[in-house]
């Protein structure tokens, strides 16, 4: 009899009760939420995208500067594409035309022959990252970061909905982490 009792006790101890499993899952769930709150991975991803954006704008801007130094001019404007001849100065597969933010795109702008809405920006040459999220105070993704190569620069030369929605990344006072309130 004693052997049979021990076998029954062993069988009963090999399985967890439903209550024990529920408590274990609840503890794991609470700990997971606590980890996400403490390390906030989405905020870290967003900061990494912001830094990547600024670094890529600087890289593309410098490559266009080298092109101009070697050739005596900046390439003509292209619509959301890579200016011909720039391939020798930059690896386009790494960062062109898609930006690091979902839906964002790099855009080379040579407005040397255009009059812009902001007339002081007429003639500007720049590289622009369009559709930067979480920067526009109105909550939309209509926001641009731009790297000025020549002139004053502007988020957009002739689009009346976008000409004043952006920030210059190589101008004094730019902070990629200072989000609007």
Rosetta constraint file for C-alpha pairs under 8 A:
AtomPair CA 1 CA 5 HARMONIC 6.35 0.50
AtomPair CA 2 CA 6 HARMONIC 6.34 0.50
AtomPair CA 3 CA 7 HARMONIC 6.31 0.50
AtomPair CA 4 CA 8 HARMONIC 6.29 0.50
AtomPair CA 5 CA 9 HARMONIC 6.24 0.50
AtomPair CA 6 CA 10 HARMONIC 6.11 0.50
AtomPair CA 7 CA 11 HARMONIC 6.19 0.50
AtomPair CA 8 CA 12 HARMONIC 6.24 0.50
AtomPair CA 9 CA 13 HARMONIC 6.22 0.50
AtomPair CA 10 CA 14 HARMONIC 6.43 0.50
AtomPair CA 11 CA 15 HARMONIC 7.51 0.50
AtomPair CA 16 CA 20 HARMONIC 6.07 0.50
AtomPair CA 16 CA 21 HARMONIC 6.51 0.50
AtomPair CA 17 CA 21 HARMONIC 6.37 0.50
AtomPair CA 18 CA 22 HARMONIC 6.12 0.50
AtomPair CA 19 CA 23 HARMONIC 6.20 0.50
AtomPair CA 20 CA 24 HARMONIC 6.19 0.50
AtomPair CA 21 CA 25 HARMONIC 6.19 0.50
AtomPair CA 22 CA 26 HARMONIC 6.10 0.50
AtomPair CA 23 CA 27 HARMONIC 6.19 0.50
AtomPair CA 24 CA 28 HARMONIC 6.26 0.50
AtomPair CA 25 CA 29 HARMONIC 6.04 0.50
AtomPair CA 26 CA 30 HARMONIC 6.17 0.50
AtomPair CA 27 CA 31 HARMONIC 6.14 0.50
AtomPair CA 28 CA 32 HARMONIC 6.10 0.50
AtomPair CA 29 CA 33 HARMONIC 6.28 0.50
AtomPair CA 30 CA 34 HARMONIC 6.18 0.50
AtomPair CA 31 CA 35 HARMONIC 6.17 0.50
AtomPair CA 32 CA 36 HARMONIC 6.31 0.50
AtomPair CA 33 CA 37 HARMONIC 6.15 0.50
AtomPair CA 34 CA 38 HARMONIC 6.11 0.50
AtomPair CA 35 CA 39 HARMONIC 6.05 0.50
AtomPair CA 35 CA 40 HARMONIC 7.77 0.50
AtomPair CA 36 CA 40 HARMONIC 5.05 0.50
AtomPair CA 36 CA 41 HARMONIC 6.66 0.50
AtomPair CA 40 CA 44 HARMONIC 6.69 0.50
AtomPair CA 41 CA 45 HARMONIC 6.17 0.50
AtomPair CA 42 CA 46 HARMONIC 6.18 0.50
AtomPair CA 43 CA 47 HARMONIC 6.19 0.50
AtomPair CA 44 CA 48 HARMONIC 6.15 0.50
AtomPair CA 45 CA 49 HARMONIC 6.22 0.50
AtomPair CA 46 CA 50 HARMONIC 6.20 0.50
AtomPair CA 47 CA 51 HARMONIC 6.23 0.50
AtomPair CA 47 CA 177 HARMONIC 7.16 0.50
AtomPair CA 48 CA 52 HARMONIC 6.03 0.50
AtomPair CA 49 CA 53 HARMONIC 6.03 0.50
AtomPair CA 49 CA 100 HARMONIC 5.55 0.50
AtomPair CA 49 CA 101 HARMONIC 6.33 0.50
AtomPair CA 50 CA 54 HARMONIC 6.40 0.50
AtomPair CA 50 CA 100 HARMONIC 7.91 0.50
AtomPair CA 50 CA 176 HARMONIC 6.19 0.50
AtomPair CA 50 CA 177 HARMONIC 7.53 0.50
AtomPair CA 51 CA 55 HARMONIC 6.12 0.50
AtomPair CA 51 CA 176 HARMONIC 7.35 0.50
AtomPair CA 52 CA 56 HARMONIC 5.98 0.50
AtomPair CA 52 CA 100 HARMONIC 6.79 0.50
AtomPair CA 53 CA 57 HARMONIC 6.09 0.50
AtomPair CA 53 CA 99 HARMONIC 6.88 0.50
AtomPair CA 53 CA 100 HARMONIC 6.25 0.50
AtomPair CA 53 CA 129 HARMONIC 7.73 0.50
AtomPair CA 54 CA 58 HARMONIC 6.18 0.50
AtomPair CA 54 CA 169 HARMONIC 6.80 0.50
AtomPair CA 54 CA 176 HARMONIC 7.76 0.50
AtomPair CA 55 CA 59 HARMONIC 6.14 0.50
AtomPair CA 56 CA 60 HARMONIC 6.02 0.50
AtomPair CA 56 CA 95 HARMONIC 7.25 0.50
AtomPair CA 57 CA 61 HARMONIC 5.90 0.50
AtomPair CA 57 CA 127 HARMONIC 6.84 0.50
AtomPair CA 57 CA 128 HARMONIC 7.55 0.50
AtomPair CA 57 CA 129 HARMONIC 7.53 0.50
AtomPair CA 57 CA 146 HARMONIC 7.43 0.50
AtomPair CA 57 CA 147 HARMONIC 6.22 0.50
AtomPair CA 57 CA 169 HARMONIC 7.99 0.50
AtomPair CA 58 CA 62 HARMONIC 6.07 0.50
AtomPair CA 58 CA 147 HARMONIC 6.99 0.50
AtomPair CA 58 CA 170 HARMONIC 7.93 0.50
AtomPair CA 59 CA 63 HARMONIC 6.18 0.50
AtomPair CA 60 CA 64 HARMONIC 6.22 0.50
AtomPair CA 60 CA 90 HARMONIC 7.09 0.50
AtomPair CA 60 CA 127 HARMONIC 7.33 0.50
AtomPair CA 61 CA 65 HARMONIC 6.17 0.50
AtomPair CA 61 CA 126 HARMONIC 7.51 0.50
AtomPair CA 61 CA 127 HARMONIC 6.43 0.50
AtomPair CA 61 CA 147 HARMONIC 6.43 0.50
AtomPair CA 61 CA 148 HARMONIC 7.66 0.50
AtomPair CA 61 CA 149 HARMONIC 6.72 0.50
AtomPair CA 62 CA 66 HARMONIC 6.20 0.50
AtomPair CA 63 CA 67 HARMONIC 6.23 0.50
AtomPair CA 63 CA 86 HARMONIC 7.27 0.50
AtomPair CA 63 CA 89 HARMONIC 5.22 0.50
AtomPair CA 63 CA 90 HARMONIC 6.15 0.50
AtomPair CA 64 CA 68 HARMONIC 6.20 0.50
AtomPair CA 64 CA 74 HARMONIC 7.10 0.50
AtomPair CA 64 CA 86 HARMONIC 6.90 0.50
AtomPair CA 64 CA 89 HARMONIC 7.62 0.50
AtomPair CA 64 CA 149 HARMONIC 7.98 0.50
AtomPair CA 65 CA 69 HARMONIC 6.15 0.50
AtomPair CA 65 CA 74 HARMONIC 7.79 0.50
AtomPair CA 65 CA 149 HARMONIC 7.08 0.50
AtomPair CA 66 CA 70 HARMONIC 6.12 0.50
AtomPair CA 66 CA 89 HARMONIC 7.27 0.50
AtomPair CA 67 CA 71 HARMONIC 5.99 0.50
AtomPair CA 67 CA 72 HARMONIC 7.98 0.50
AtomPair CA 67 CA 73 HARMONIC 7.73 0.50
AtomPair CA 67 CA 74 HARMONIC 6.99 0.50
AtomPair CA 67 CA 85 HARMONIC 7.96 0.50
AtomPair CA 67 CA 86 HARMONIC 6.62 0.50
AtomPair CA 67 CA 89 HARMONIC 7.05 0.50
AtomPair CA 68 CA 72 HARMONIC 5.12 0.50
AtomPair CA 68 CA 73 HARMONIC 4.68 0.50
AtomPair CA 68 CA 74 HARMONIC 4.91 0.50
AtomPair CA 68 CA 75 HARMONIC 7.71 0.50
AtomPair CA 69 CA 73 HARMONIC 7.32 0.50
AtomPair CA 74 CA 110 HARMONIC 7.75 0.50
AtomPair CA 75 CA 83 HARMONIC 6.08 0.50
AtomPair CA 75 CA 84 HARMONIC 7.28 0.50
AtomPair CA 75 CA 110 HARMONIC 7.47 0.50
AtomPair CA 76 CA 83 HARMONIC 7.04 0.50
AtomPair CA 76 CA 110 HARMONIC 5.99 0.50
AtomPair CA 77 CA 83 HARMONIC 7.25 0.50
AtomPair CA 77 CA 108 HARMONIC 6.49 0.50
AtomPair CA 77 CA 109 HARMONIC 5.33 0.50
AtomPair CA 77 CA 110 HARMONIC 4.48 0.50
AtomPair CA 77 CA 111 HARMONIC 7.00 0.50
AtomPair CA 78 CA 82 HARMONIC 6.97 0.50
AtomPair CA 78 CA 83 HARMONIC 6.18 0.50
AtomPair CA 78 CA 107 HARMONIC 7.78 0.50
AtomPair CA 78 CA 108 HARMONIC 6.26 0.50
AtomPair CA 78 CA 109 HARMONIC 6.82 0.50
AtomPair CA 78 CA 110 HARMONIC 7.78 0.50
AtomPair CA 79 CA 107 HARMONIC 6.79 0.50
AtomPair CA 79 CA 108 HARMONIC 7.23 0.50
AtomPair CA 79 CA 109 HARMONIC 7.83 0.50
AtomPair CA 80 CA 97 HARMONIC 6.77 0.50
AtomPair CA 80 CA 105 HARMONIC 7.42 0.50
AtomPair CA 80 CA 106 HARMONIC 6.45 0.50
AtomPair CA 80 CA 107 HARMONIC 4.42 0.50
AtomPair CA 80 CA 108 HARMONIC 6.44 0.50
AtomPair CA 81 CA 96 HARMONIC 7.58 0.50
AtomPair CA 81 CA 97 HARMONIC 6.28 0.50
AtomPair CA 81 CA 106 HARMONIC 7.76 0.50
AtomPair CA 81 CA 107 HARMONIC 6.38 0.50
AtomPair CA 81 CA 108 HARMONIC 6.87 0.50
AtomPair CA 82 CA 86 HARMONIC 7.16 0.50
AtomPair CA 82 CA 92 HARMONIC 7.63 0.50
AtomPair CA 82 CA 96 HARMONIC 7.26 0.50
AtomPair CA 82 CA 97 HARMONIC 7.48 0.50
AtomPair CA 82 CA 108 HARMONIC 7.04 0.50
AtomPair CA 83 CA 108 HARMONIC 7.33 0.50
AtomPair CA 86 CA 90 HARMONIC 6.54 0.50
AtomPair CA 87 CA 91 HARMONIC 6.25 0.50
AtomPair CA 87 CA 92 HARMONIC 6.51 0.50
AtomPair CA 91 CA 95 HARMONIC 7.64 0.50
AtomPair CA 92 CA 96 HARMONIC 5.17 0.50
AtomPair CA 92 CA 97 HARMONIC 7.89 0.50
AtomPair CA 95 CA 99 HARMONIC 6.62 0.50
AtomPair CA 96 CA 105 HARMONIC 7.76 0.50
AtomPair CA 96 CA 106 HARMONIC 6.51 0.50
AtomPair CA 97 CA 105 HARMONIC 5.42 0.50
AtomPair CA 97 CA 106 HARMONIC 5.02 0.50
AtomPair CA 97 CA 107 HARMONIC 7.16 0.50
AtomPair CA 98 CA 103 HARMONIC 7.49 0.50
AtomPair CA 98 CA 104 HARMONIC 6.02 0.50
AtomPair CA 98 CA 105 HARMONIC 4.42 0.50
AtomPair CA 98 CA 106 HARMONIC 6.10 0.50
AtomPair CA 99 CA 103 HARMONIC 7.49 0.50
AtomPair CA 99 CA 104 HARMONIC 4.85 0.50
AtomPair CA 99 CA 105 HARMONIC 4.76 0.50
AtomPair CA 99 CA 106 HARMONIC 5.98 0.50
AtomPair CA 99 CA 129 HARMONIC 6.81 0.50
AtomPair CA 100 CA 104 HARMONIC 6.78 0.50
AtomPair CA 101 CA 131 HARMONIC 7.99 0.50
AtomPair CA 101 CA 132 HARMONIC 6.75 0.50
AtomPair CA 101 CA 133 HARMONIC 7.34 0.50
AtomPair CA 103 CA 131 HARMONIC 6.66 0.50
AtomPair CA 104 CA 129 HARMONIC 6.70 0.50
AtomPair CA 104 CA 130 HARMONIC 5.50 0.50
AtomPair CA 104 CA 131 HARMONIC 4.76 0.50
AtomPair CA 104 CA 132 HARMONIC 6.18 0.50
AtomPair CA 105 CA 129 HARMONIC 5.62 0.50
AtomPair CA 105 CA 130 HARMONIC 5.37 0.50
AtomPair CA 105 CA 131 HARMONIC 6.95 0.50
AtomPair CA 106 CA 127 HARMONIC 7.03 0.50
AtomPair CA 106 CA 128 HARMONIC 5.58 0.50
AtomPair CA 106 CA 129 HARMONIC 4.44 0.50
AtomPair CA 106 CA 130 HARMONIC 6.26 0.50
AtomPair CA 107 CA 127 HARMONIC 5.85 0.50
AtomPair CA 107 CA 128 HARMONIC 5.03 0.50
AtomPair CA 107 CA 129 HARMONIC 6.23 0.50
AtomPair CA 107 CA 130 HARMONIC 7.22 0.50
AtomPair CA 108 CA 126 HARMONIC 6.27 0.50
AtomPair CA 108 CA 127 HARMONIC 4.58 0.50
AtomPair CA 108 CA 128 HARMONIC 6.24 0.50
AtomPair CA 109 CA 124 HARMONIC 7.88 0.50
AtomPair CA 109 CA 125 HARMONIC 5.68 0.50
AtomPair CA 109 CA 126 HARMONIC 5.31 0.50
AtomPair CA 109 CA 127 HARMONIC 5.93 0.50
AtomPair CA 109 CA 128 HARMONIC 7.16 0.50
AtomPair CA 110 CA 123 HARMONIC 7.42 0.50
AtomPair CA 110 CA 124 HARMONIC 6.42 0.50
AtomPair CA 110 CA 125 HARMONIC 4.41 0.50
AtomPair CA 110 CA 126 HARMONIC 6.52 0.50
AtomPair CA 111 CA 115 HARMONIC 7.67 0.50
AtomPair CA 111 CA 122 HARMONIC 6.55 0.50
AtomPair CA 111 CA 123 HARMONIC 4.80 0.50
AtomPair CA 111 CA 124 HARMONIC 5.29 0.50
AtomPair CA 111 CA 125 HARMONIC 5.84 0.50
AtomPair CA 111 CA 157 HARMONIC 7.42 0.50
AtomPair CA 112 CA 122 HARMONIC 6.90 0.50
AtomPair CA 112 CA 123 HARMONIC 3.61 0.50
AtomPair CA 112 CA 124 HARMONIC 5.80 0.50
AtomPair CA 112 CA 125 HARMONIC 6.66 0.50
AtomPair CA 113 CA 122 HARMONIC 7.87 0.50
AtomPair CA 113 CA 123 HARMONIC 6.00 0.50
AtomPair CA 114 CA 122 HARMONIC 5.94 0.50
AtomPair CA 114 CA 123 HARMONIC 6.03 0.50
AtomPair CA 114 CA 157 HARMONIC 7.95 0.50
AtomPair CA 115 CA 119 HARMONIC 6.18 0.50
AtomPair CA 115 CA 121 HARMONIC 7.93 0.50
AtomPair CA 115 CA 122 HARMONIC 4.74 0.50
AtomPair CA 115 CA 123 HARMONIC 6.99 0.50
AtomPair CA 115 CA 157 HARMONIC 7.53 0.50
AtomPair CA 115 CA 158 HARMONIC 7.96 0.50
AtomPair CA 116 CA 120 HARMONIC 7.74 0.50
AtomPair CA 116 CA 121 HARMONIC 6.20 0.50
AtomPair CA 116 CA 122 HARMONIC 4.82 0.50
AtomPair CA 116 CA 123 HARMONIC 7.95 0.50
AtomPair CA 116 CA 157 HARMONIC 4.52 0.50
AtomPair CA 116 CA 158 HARMONIC 5.40 0.50
AtomPair CA 117 CA 122 HARMONIC 7.98 0.50
AtomPair CA 117 CA 157 HARMONIC 6.07 0.50
AtomPair CA 117 CA 158 HARMONIC 5.61 0.50
AtomPair CA 117 CA 159 HARMONIC 7.95 0.50
AtomPair CA 117 CA 160 HARMONIC 7.36 0.50
AtomPair CA 117 CA 163 HARMONIC 7.02 0.50
AtomPair CA 118 CA 122 HARMONIC 7.02 0.50
AtomPair CA 118 CA 154 HARMONIC 7.58 0.50
AtomPair CA 118 CA 157 HARMONIC 7.26 0.50
AtomPair CA 118 CA 163 HARMONIC 7.53 0.50
AtomPair CA 120 CA 152 HARMONIC 6.60 0.50
AtomPair CA 121 CA 151 HARMONIC 6.37 0.50
AtomPair CA 121 CA 152 HARMONIC 4.88 0.50
AtomPair CA 121 CA 153 HARMONIC 5.24 0.50
AtomPair CA 121 CA 154 HARMONIC 6.02 0.50
AtomPair CA 121 CA 157 HARMONIC 7.44 0.50
AtomPair CA 122 CA 151 HARMONIC 7.62 0.50
AtomPair CA 122 CA 152 HARMONIC 7.90 0.50
AtomPair CA 122 CA 157 HARMONIC 7.35 0.50
AtomPair CA 123 CA 150 HARMONIC 7.91 0.50
AtomPair CA 123 CA 151 HARMONIC 6.33 0.50
AtomPair CA 124 CA 148 HARMONIC 7.45 0.50
AtomPair CA 124 CA 149 HARMONIC 7.57 0.50
AtomPair CA 124 CA 150 HARMONIC 5.40 0.50
AtomPair CA 124 CA 151 HARMONIC 4.32 0.50
AtomPair CA 124 CA 152 HARMONIC 6.06 0.50
AtomPair CA 124 CA 153 HARMONIC 5.31 0.50
AtomPair CA 124 CA 154 HARMONIC 7.78 0.50
AtomPair CA 125 CA 148 HARMONIC 6.27 0.50
AtomPair CA 125 CA 149 HARMONIC 5.38 0.50
AtomPair CA 125 CA 150 HARMONIC 5.00 0.50
AtomPair CA 125 CA 151 HARMONIC 6.50 0.50
AtomPair CA 125 CA 153 HARMONIC 6.98 0.50
AtomPair CA 126 CA 146 HARMONIC 6.48 0.50
AtomPair CA 126 CA 147 HARMONIC 5.44 0.50
AtomPair CA 126 CA 148 HARMONIC 4.43 0.50
AtomPair CA 126 CA 149 HARMONIC 5.07 0.50
AtomPair CA 126 CA 150 HARMONIC 6.84 0.50
AtomPair CA 126 CA 153 HARMONIC 6.69 0.50
AtomPair CA 127 CA 146 HARMONIC 5.63 0.50
AtomPair CA 127 CA 147 HARMONIC 5.28 0.50
AtomPair CA 127 CA 148 HARMONIC 6.74 0.50
AtomPair CA 127 CA 149 HARMONIC 7.67 0.50
AtomPair CA 128 CA 144 HARMONIC 6.48 0.50
AtomPair CA 128 CA 145 HARMONIC 5.76 0.50
AtomPair CA 128 CA 146 HARMONIC 4.18 0.50
AtomPair CA 128 CA 147 HARMONIC 6.38 0.50
AtomPair CA 128 CA 155 HARMONIC 7.37 0.50
AtomPair CA 129 CA 144 HARMONIC 5.48 0.50
AtomPair CA 129 CA 145 HARMONIC 5.20 0.50
AtomPair CA 129 CA 146 HARMONIC 6.12 0.50
AtomPair CA 130 CA 142 HARMONIC 7.44 0.50
AtomPair CA 130 CA 143 HARMONIC 6.25 0.50
AtomPair CA 130 CA 144 HARMONIC 4.56 0.50
AtomPair CA 130 CA 145 HARMONIC 6.76 0.50
AtomPair CA 131 CA 141 HARMONIC 5.14 0.50
AtomPair CA 131 CA 142 HARMONIC 5.35 0.50
AtomPair CA 131 CA 143 HARMONIC 5.31 0.50
AtomPair CA 131 CA 144 HARMONIC 6.02 0.50
AtomPair CA 132 CA 141 HARMONIC 5.87 0.50
AtomPair CA 132 CA 142 HARMONIC 7.03 0.50
AtomPair CA 132 CA 143 HARMONIC 5.24 0.50
AtomPair CA 132 CA 144 HARMONIC 5.77 0.50
AtomPair CA 132 CA 145 HARMONIC 7.20 0.50
AtomPair CA 133 CA 140 HARMONIC 7.34 0.50
AtomPair CA 133 CA 141 HARMONIC 4.75 0.50
AtomPair CA 133 CA 142 HARMONIC 7.67 0.50
AtomPair CA 133 CA 143 HARMONIC 7.06 0.50
AtomPair CA 134 CA 139 HARMONIC 6.53 0.50
AtomPair CA 134 CA 140 HARMONIC 7.44 0.50
AtomPair CA 134 CA 141 HARMONIC 6.72 0.50
AtomPair CA 134 CA 179 HARMONIC 7.15 0.50
AtomPair CA 134 CA 180 HARMONIC 7.93 0.50
AtomPair CA 135 CA 139 HARMONIC 7.47 0.50
AtomPair CA 135 CA 141 HARMONIC 7.45 0.50
AtomPair CA 135 CA 143 HARMONIC 6.52 0.50
AtomPair CA 135 CA 179 HARMONIC 5.89 0.50
AtomPair CA 135 CA 180 HARMONIC 6.10 0.50
AtomPair CA 136 CA 140 HARMONIC 5.97 0.50
AtomPair CA 136 CA 141 HARMONIC 6.61 0.50
AtomPair CA 136 CA 142 HARMONIC 6.71 0.50
AtomPair CA 136 CA 143 HARMONIC 5.80 0.50
AtomPair CA 136 CA 165 HARMONIC 7.06 0.50
AtomPair CA 136 CA 166 HARMONIC 7.89 0.50
AtomPair CA 136 CA 180 HARMONIC 7.12 0.50
AtomPair CA 137 CA 180 HARMONIC 5.78 0.50
AtomPair CA 137 CA 181 HARMONIC 7.09 0.50
AtomPair CA 142 CA 162 HARMONIC 6.80 0.50
AtomPair CA 142 CA 165 HARMONIC 6.84 0.50
AtomPair CA 143 CA 155 HARMONIC 7.66 0.50
AtomPair CA 143 CA 162 HARMONIC 7.42 0.50
AtomPair CA 143 CA 165 HARMONIC 5.16 0.50
AtomPair CA 143 CA 166 HARMONIC 5.04 0.50
AtomPair CA 144 CA 155 HARMONIC 5.63 0.50
AtomPair CA 144 CA 165 HARMONIC 6.45 0.50
AtomPair CA 144 CA 166 HARMONIC 4.34 0.50
AtomPair CA 144 CA 167 HARMONIC 6.38 0.50
AtomPair CA 145 CA 155 HARMONIC 7.07 0.50
AtomPair CA 145 CA 166 HARMONIC 5.54 0.50
AtomPair CA 145 CA 167 HARMONIC 4.95 0.50
AtomPair CA 145 CA 168 HARMONIC 5.74 0.50
AtomPair CA 145 CA 169 HARMONIC 6.21 0.50
AtomPair CA 146 CA 153 HARMONIC 7.53 0.50
AtomPair CA 146 CA 154 HARMONIC 7.53 0.50
AtomPair CA 146 CA 155 HARMONIC 6.61 0.50
AtomPair CA 146 CA 166 HARMONIC 7.43 0.50
AtomPair CA 146 CA 167 HARMONIC 6.33 0.50
AtomPair CA 146 CA 168 HARMONIC 4.91 0.50
AtomPair CA 146 CA 169 HARMONIC 5.90 0.50
AtomPair CA 146 CA 170 HARMONIC 7.94 0.50
AtomPair CA 147 CA 153 HARMONIC 7.89 0.50
AtomPair CA 147 CA 168 HARMONIC 5.86 0.50
AtomPair CA 147 CA 169 HARMONIC 5.56 0.50
AtomPair CA 147 CA 170 HARMONIC 5.71 0.50
AtomPair CA 148 CA 152 HARMONIC 7.17 0.50
AtomPair CA 148 CA 153 HARMONIC 5.66 0.50
AtomPair CA 148 CA 168 HARMONIC 7.13 0.50
AtomPair CA 148 CA 170 HARMONIC 6.86 0.50
AtomPair CA 153 CA 168 HARMONIC 7.50 0.50
AtomPair CA 154 CA 163 HARMONIC 6.42 0.50
AtomPair CA 154 CA 164 HARMONIC 7.03 0.50
AtomPair CA 154 CA 166 HARMONIC 7.45 0.50
AtomPair CA 154 CA 168 HARMONIC 7.85 0.50
AtomPair CA 155 CA 162 HARMONIC 6.59 0.50
AtomPair CA 155 CA 163 HARMONIC 5.22 0.50
AtomPair CA 155 CA 164 HARMONIC 6.06 0.50
AtomPair CA 155 CA 165 HARMONIC 5.91 0.50
AtomPair CA 155 CA 166 HARMONIC 5.02 0.50
AtomPair CA 155 CA 167 HARMONIC 7.07 0.50
AtomPair CA 156 CA 162 HARMONIC 5.76 0.50
AtomPair CA 156 CA 163 HARMONIC 4.22 0.50
AtomPair CA 156 CA 164 HARMONIC 7.25 0.50
AtomPair CA 157 CA 163 HARMONIC 5.92 0.50
AtomPair CA 158 CA 163 HARMONIC 6.59 0.50
AtomPair CA 159 CA 163 HARMONIC 5.71 0.50
AtomPair CA 167 CA 174 HARMONIC 7.29 0.50
AtomPair CA 168 CA 174 HARMONIC 6.83 0.50
AtomPair CA 169 CA 174 HARMONIC 5.71 0.50
AtomPair CA 169 CA 175 HARMONIC 7.93 0.50
AtomPair CA 170 CA 174 HARMONIC 7.26 0.50
